[in-house]
Amino acid sequence: MKNDPVVGGVTPALTATDILQATRGIETVTGVETEAWGDFPGPHMTIPRIWALRNRIAEHLGRDEVAGVVVTHGTDTLEESAYLVARSLASPKPVVFTGAMRTQSDLGWDGPANLFEAVSVAASPAARGYGVAVVLGGQIFTALDVTKSNTQLLDAFESPGLGPLGYIDEGEIIFRRELPPMPAPLAPEAPATPVDVFFAVAGCDSRMLDTARSESRGAVIAAMGRGNVPPAMVPGIQRFIEDGKPVVITSRTGGGRVGHTYAYPGGGRTLEQLGAIFAGSRRPQQARIDLMLALGVESGADEGHDRGVVMNAGKDVNPRVGATVNTETASVQHSRLRTLFAT
């Protein structure tokens, strides 16, 4: 990225070769092959685009001569791309995402230093087995728990409550903790989309849930606190579930697990009784990716398939919308999703 005076702001302008040429000494670390896969700002990364990137990474990892892969990525959606790759691709070879919080036009552009350290981590034998990492500002994070927590600081990325996996100290790669436990990777033909995130705020209701329900494959609720929502959101959540579409509860707080502590209307226990699924400590954007991957595995993510769950046996008809919902299949899917999100 650098400032474009014609449009009056920062735009993508650097190729992979440009960034590599600005990264002095990288040839002393390892041999590097570049690929200009795309030129997208972070907000332009869609789920199909991230999935295509994931598949290209998998192709490179399958090459015997490749020791690891480094991806330069816009920081706004870096954590989502890295998490999707981590949750859908298993390889002992390191995959390292990196980016920059300053542009080439700024004093203190951090892109070259971050790239140098990302390549150093990807080339290090110590990084094997750590899965997908994010390297910025001298710190190594796992894609499983990293998030961007500041809009503009150089150290904008963190793993809340856990800290980084490790550090780069004068070229030495130092790992300080193990990976968190996670269920096995989910590798569908493609993620199921769309899955929407609904943010609970004081006084909100079911309008957004009802508007999205006909097209959504599932819903993720960024609930308050321990997993609670305003009472007026509950009917919309219930209608999603009645349509055979999973609803996953997360917290908007960014830290801690959700659960069924509160039993008042809209409390976590009432949502669980309706059939909503708790996402543990996952943040909303992580739960959304896991749900898309899981639904993709369940359905094959066939774009020509009906949006609802439709089968011949054990089916109920929802009189509100005429949707055919296989209650037995929905129950099995619900059980599998509960097991997935319990980890």
C-alpha positions as CSV (number, residue, x, y, z in Angstrom):
1,M,0.0,0.0,0.0
2,K,1.0,3.6,-0.6
3,N,-0.6,7.0,-0.9
4,D,-2.1,7.8,-4.2
5,P,-2.4,11.6,-4.5
6,V,-4.9,11.3,-7.4
7,V,-7.6,9.6,-5.3
8,G,-6.4,11.2,-2.1
9,G,-5.7,8.1,0.0
10,V,-3.9,4.8,0.3
11,T,-4.4,2.1,-2.3
12,P,-2.7,-1.2,-3.2
13,A,0.3,-0.4,-5.3
14,L,3.1,-2.8,-4.6
15,T,3.8,-6.2,-6.2
16,A,5.3,-9.2,-4.3
17,T,8.5,-8.4,-6.1
18,D,8.5,-4.8,-5.0
19,I,8.0,-5.8,-1.3
20,L,10.7,-8.5,-1.6
21,Q,13.2,-6.1,-3.1
22,A,12.6,-3.7,-0.2
23,T,13.3,-6.5,2.3
24,R,17.1,-6.4,2.6
25,G,18.9,-9.6,3.5
26,I,16.1,-12.0,2.9
27,E,18.3,-14.1,0.6
28,T,20.5,-14.9,3.6
29,V,17.5,-16.7,5.2
30,T,16.3,-19.0,2.5
31,G,15.5,-19.1,-1.2
32,V,12.2,-17.4,-2.0
33,E,9.8,-17.9,-4.9
34,T,7.1,-15.2,-5.4
35,E,3.6,-15.4,-6.8
36,A,1.3,-12.4,-7.4
37,W,-1.8,-14.3,-6.5
38,G,-4.0,-11.2,-5.9
39,D,-4.0,-7.5,-5.2
40,F,-6.9,-7.0,-2.8
41,P,-7.3,-4.7,0.1
42,G,-8.4,-6.6,3.2
43,P,-12.1,-5.7,3.0
44,H,-12.2,-7.0,-0.5
45,M,-11.4,-10.6,0.6
46,T,-14.7,-12.5,0.2
47,I,-15.2,-16.1,1.5
48,P,-14.9,-17.6,-2.0
49,R,-11.7,-15.5,-2.5
50,I,-10.2,-16.7,0.8
51,W,-11.1,-20.3,-0.1
52,A,-9.3,-19.9,-3.5
53,L,-6.3,-18.6,-1.6
54,R,-6.5,-21.6,0.8
55,N,-6.5,-24.0,-2.2
56,R,-3.5,-22.3,-3.8
57,I,-1.6,-22.6,-0.5
58,A,-2.5,-26.3,-0.3
59,E,-1.0,-26.7,-3.8
60,H,2.3,-25.1,-2.8
61,L,2.4,-27.2,0.4
62,G,2.1,-30.3,-1.7
63,R,5.4,-29.5,-3.5
64,D,8.3,-31.4,-2.1
65,E,10.7,-28.5,-2.6
66,V,8.6,-26.1,-0.7
67,A,9.4,-25.8,3.1
68,G,6.7,-23.3,3.9
69,V,4.4,-20.6,2.6
70,V,4.2,-16.9,3.5
71,V,1.2,-14.8,2.6
72,T,1.2,-11.0,2.6
73,H,-2.3,-9.9,3.4
74,G,-4.3,-6.7,4.3
75,T,-4.6,-6.5,8.0
76,D,-8.4,-5.8,8.2
77,T,-9.3,-9.4,7.3
78,L,-5.9,-11.1,7.9
79,E,-7.2,-13.0,11.0
80,E,-10.2,-14.4,9.1
81,S,-8.1,-15.7,6.2
82,A,-5.6,-17.2,8.5
83,Y,-8.2,-18.8,10.7
84,L,-10.0,-20.3,7.7
85,V,-6.8,-21.8,6.4
86,A,-5.9,-23.1,9.9
87,R,-9.3,-24.7,10.4
88,S,-9.4,-26.4,6.9
89,L,-5.8,-27.3,6.1
90,A,-3.5,-29.7,7.9
91,S,0.2,-29.7,7.1
92,P,3.4,-29.9,9.2
93,K,4.9,-27.2,6.9
94,P,4.5,-23.7,8.3
95,V,2.0,-21.2,6.7
96,V,2.7,-17.7,7.9
97,F,0.5,-14.7,7.3
98,T,1.9,-11.2,7.6
99,G,1.0,-7.6,6.7
100,A,1.8,-4.0,7.6
101,M,0.3,-1.4,9.8
102,R,2.1,1.4,8.0
103,T,2.2,2.1,4.3
104,Q,5.2,2.6,2.1
105,S,4.4,6.3,2.1
106,D,4.7,6.5,5.9
107,L,7.7,7.0,8.1
108,G,8.4,3.7,9.8
109,W,6.9,1.4,7.1
110,D,6.9,-2.0,8.8
111,G,6.2,-4.1,5.8
112,P,9.8,-5.2,5.0
113,A,10.6,-6.1,8.6
114,N,7.4,-8.1,9.0
115,L,8.1,-9.9,5.7
116,F,11.7,-10.7,6.7
117,E,10.5,-12.1,10.0
118,A,7.6,-14.1,8.5
119,V,10.0,-15.7,6.0
120,S,12.4,-16.5,8.8
121,V,9.6,-18.2,10.8
122,A,8.4,-20.1,7.7
123,A,11.9,-21.3,7.0
124,S,12.7,-22.4,10.6
125,P,12.5,-26.1,11.5
126,A,11.2,-25.0,14.9
127,A,8.0,-23.8,13.3
128,R,7.1,-27.2,11.8
129,G,3.9,-28.5,13.5
130,Y,2.7,-25.1,14.6
131,G,0.2,-24.9,11.8
132,V,-0.8,-21.5,10.5
133,A,0.9,-18.5,12.1
134,V,0.6,-14.7,12.0
135,V,3.8,-12.8,12.3
136,L,3.9,-9.0,12.9
137,G,6.0,-6.7,15.0
138,G,8.5,-9.4,16.1
139,Q,5.7,-11.6,17.5
140,I,4.5,-15.0,16.4
141,F,0.8,-15.7,16.9
142,T,-1.3,-18.8,16.1
143,A,-4.1,-18.1,13.6
144,L,-6.4,-20.0,16.0
145,D,-6.6,-17.2,18.5
146,V,-5.1,-14.0,17.1
147,T,-7.1,-10.9,16.4
148,K,-6.6,-7.3,15.3
149,S,-7.4,-5.3,18.4
150,N,-6.4,-1.7,17.3
151,T,-7.0,0.3,14.2
152,Q,-3.6,1.8,13.7
153,L,-0.9,0.9,16.3
154,L,2.1,-1.1,15.1
155,D,1.3,-3.8,17.6
156,A,-2.3,-4.1,16.6
157,F,-2.5,-7.9,16.8
158,E,-2.8,-10.0,19.9
159,S,-4.1,-13.2,21.3
160,P,-6.3,-11.9,24.2
161,G,-5.6,-13.7,27.5
162,L,-3.0,-16.0,26.0
163,G,-0.2,-14.0,24.5
164,P,1.8,-14.8,21.4
165,L,3.2,-18.3,20.6
166,G,6.6,-16.8,20.5
167,Y,9.0,-14.1,19.4
168,I,11.8,-13.3,16.9
169,D,14.8,-12.0,18.9
170,E,17.7,-10.9,16.8
171,G,16.9,-13.5,14.2
172,E,16.3,-16.3,16.7
173,I,12.9,-18.0,16.6
174,I,11.6,-18.6,20.1
175,F,8.4,-20.4,20.9
176,R,6.9,-19.9,24.4
177,R,3.6,-21.9,24.4
178,E,1.8,-24.7,22.7
179,L,-1.1,-24.6,20.3
180,P,-4.6,-24.4,21.9
181,P,-6.8,-27.6,21.5
182,M,-9.0,-27.6,18.4
183,P,-11.2,-30.1,16.7
184,A,-9.9,-31.8,13.5
185,P,-9.7,-29.6,10.4
186,L,-12.9,-29.3,8.2
187,A,-12.2,-29.6,4.5
188,P,-15.4,-29.3,2.4
189,E,-15.4,-28.7,-1.3
190,A,-16.3,-25.2,-0.4
191,P,-17.6,-23.3,2.7
192,A,-21.4,-22.9,2.9
193,T,-22.5,-19.3,2.4
194,P,-24.0,-17.0,3.4
195,V,-23.7,-17.3,7.2
196,D,-24.4,-14.0,8.9
197,V,-23.3,-12.4,12.1
198,F,-25.9,-10.5,14.2
199,F,-24.6,-8.1,16.8
200,A,-26.7,-7.7,19.9
201,V,-27.0,-4.2,21.3
202,A,-29.3,-2.6,23.9
203,G,-32.8,-2.6,22.7
204,C,-32.3,-4.5,19.4
205,D,-35.0,-6.8,18.0
206,S,-35.5,-9.5,15.4
207,R,-35.8,-7.4,12.2
208,M,-32.3,-8.1,10.9
209,L,-32.6,-11.8,11.7
210,D,-36.0,-12.0,9.9
211,T,-34.7,-10.1,6.9
212,A,-31.7,-12.4,6.4
213,R,-33.3,-15.7,7.3
214,S,-34.5,-16.7,3.8
215,E,-31.0,-16.5,2.4
216,S,-28.8,-17.4,5.4
217,R,-27.5,-20.9,5.8
218,G,-27.0,-20.2,9.5
219,A,-26.6,-17.4,12.0
220,V,-23.9,-16.4,14.5
221,I,-25.1,-14.1,17.3
222,A,-22.5,-11.7,18.8
223,A,-24.4,-11.8,22.1
224,M,-23.8,-9.7,25.2
225,G,-21.6,-10.9,28.0
226,R,-21.9,-14.6,28.8
227,G,-24.2,-15.2,25.8
228,N,-27.3,-13.2,26.4
229,V,-29.5,-11.1,24.1
230,P,-32.4,-8.6,24.4
231,P,-35.7,-10.5,24.7
232,A,-36.9,-9.0,21.4
233,M,-34.2,-10.9,19.5
234,V,-35.4,-14.3,20.8
235,P,-38.4,-14.7,18.4
236,G,-36.0,-14.2,15.4
237,I,-33.5,-16.7,16.8
238,Q,-36.4,-19.2,17.3
239,R,-37.6,-18.7,13.7
240,F,-34.1,-19.5,12.4
241,I,-34.0,-22.7,14.4
242,E,-37.5,-23.7,13.4
243,D,-36.4,-23.4,9.8
244,G,-33.7,-25.9,10.4
245,K,-30.9,-23.4,10.3
246,P,-28.3,-23.5,13.0
247,V,-27.8,-20.5,15.4
248,V,-24.4,-20.2,17.1
249,I,-24.0,-18.0,20.2
250,T,-20.7,-16.1,20.8
251,S,-19.9,-13.0,22.9
252,R,-19.2,-9.5,21.6
253,T,-16.8,-9.0,24.6
254,G,-13.9,-10.6,22.8
255,G,-12.8,-12.8,25.7
256,G,-14.2,-15.6,27.8
257,R,-16.6,-18.5,27.1
258,V,-20.3,-18.3,26.5
259,G,-22.7,-20.5,28.5
260,H,-26.1,-21.1,30.0
261,T,-25.6,-19.2,33.2
262,Y,-28.6,-16.8,32.9
263,A,-32.1,-18.1,32.7
264,Y,-34.1,-14.9,32.3
265,P,-35.8,-14.2,28.9
266,G,-33.0,-13.8,26.4
267,G,-30.5,-15.4,28.7
268,G,-28.1,-18.1,27.5
269,R,-30.1,-20.9,29.1
270,T,-33.3,-19.9,27.3
271,L,-31.4,-19.7,24.0
272,E,-29.9,-23.2,24.6
273,Q,-33.4,-24.5,25.3
274,L,-34.5,-23.2,22.0
275,G,-31.7,-25.2,20.3
276,A,-29.0,-22.5,19.9
277,I,-25.4,-23.8,20.1
278,F,-22.7,-22.2,22.3
279,A,-19.4,-21.5,20.5
280,G,-17.1,-21.7,23.6
281,S,-14.5,-19.0,23.5
282,R,-14.6,-18.4,19.8
283,R,-15.1,-14.8,18.6
284,P,-18.0,-14.2,16.2
285,Q,-15.8,-14.1,13.1
286,Q,-14.2,-17.4,14.1
287,A,-17.5,-19.1,14.8
288,R,-18.8,-17.9,11.4
289,I,-15.9,-19.6,9.6
290,D,-16.3,-22.8,11.6
291,L,-20.0,-22.9,10.9
292,M,-19.5,-22.3,7.1
293,L,-16.9,-25.1,7.0
294,A,-19.1,-27.5,9.0
295,L,-22.2,-26.8,6.9
296,G,-20.0,-27.2,3.7
297,V,-18.9,-30.6,4.9
298,E,-22.6,-31.5,5.7
299,S,-24.0,-30.4,2.4
300,G,-21.2,-30.4,0.0
301,A,-21.9,-26.7,-0.4
302,D,-23.7,-27.4,-3.6
303,E,-24.8,-24.0,-4.9
304,G,-27.7,-25.7,-6.7
305,H,-29.0,-27.2,-3.5
306,D,-32.1,-25.8,-1.7
307,R,-31.2,-23.4,1.1
308,G,-33.2,-25.3,3.6
309,V,-32.7,-28.9,4.8
310,V,-35.1,-30.9,2.6
311,M,-35.5,-34.7,2.7
312,N,-38.3,-37.2,2.3
313,A,-38.6,-38.9,5.7
314,G,-39.5,-37.4,9.1
315,K,-40.3,-34.0,7.7
316,D,-42.3,-31.1,9.2
317,V,-43.6,-28.2,7.2
318,N,-43.2,-24.8,8.7
319,P,-46.6,-23.1,8.1
320,R,-45.1,-19.6,8.1
321,V,-42.8,-20.0,5.1
322,G,-43.7,-23.4,3.6
323,A,-40.2,-24.7,4.2
324,T,-39.7,-28.4,4.5
325,V,-37.4,-29.3,7.3
326,N,-36.2,-32.8,8.0
327,T,-36.3,-33.0,11.8
328,E,-34.2,-36.1,12.1
329,T,-31.5,-34.7,9.9
330,A,-31.6,-31.4,11.6
331,S,-31.2,-33.2,15.0
332,V,-28.1,-35.1,13.7
333,Q,-26.6,-31.8,12.3
334,H,-27.3,-30.0,15.6
335,S,-25.6,-32.8,17.6
336,R,-22.5,-32.7,15.3
337,L,-22.3,-28.9,15.6
338,R,-22.6,-29.0,19.3
339,T,-19.7,-31.4,19.4
340,L,-17.6,-29.2,17.1
341,F,-18.2,-26.0,19.1
342,A,-17.7,-27.7,22.5
343,T,-14.0,-27.9,21.8
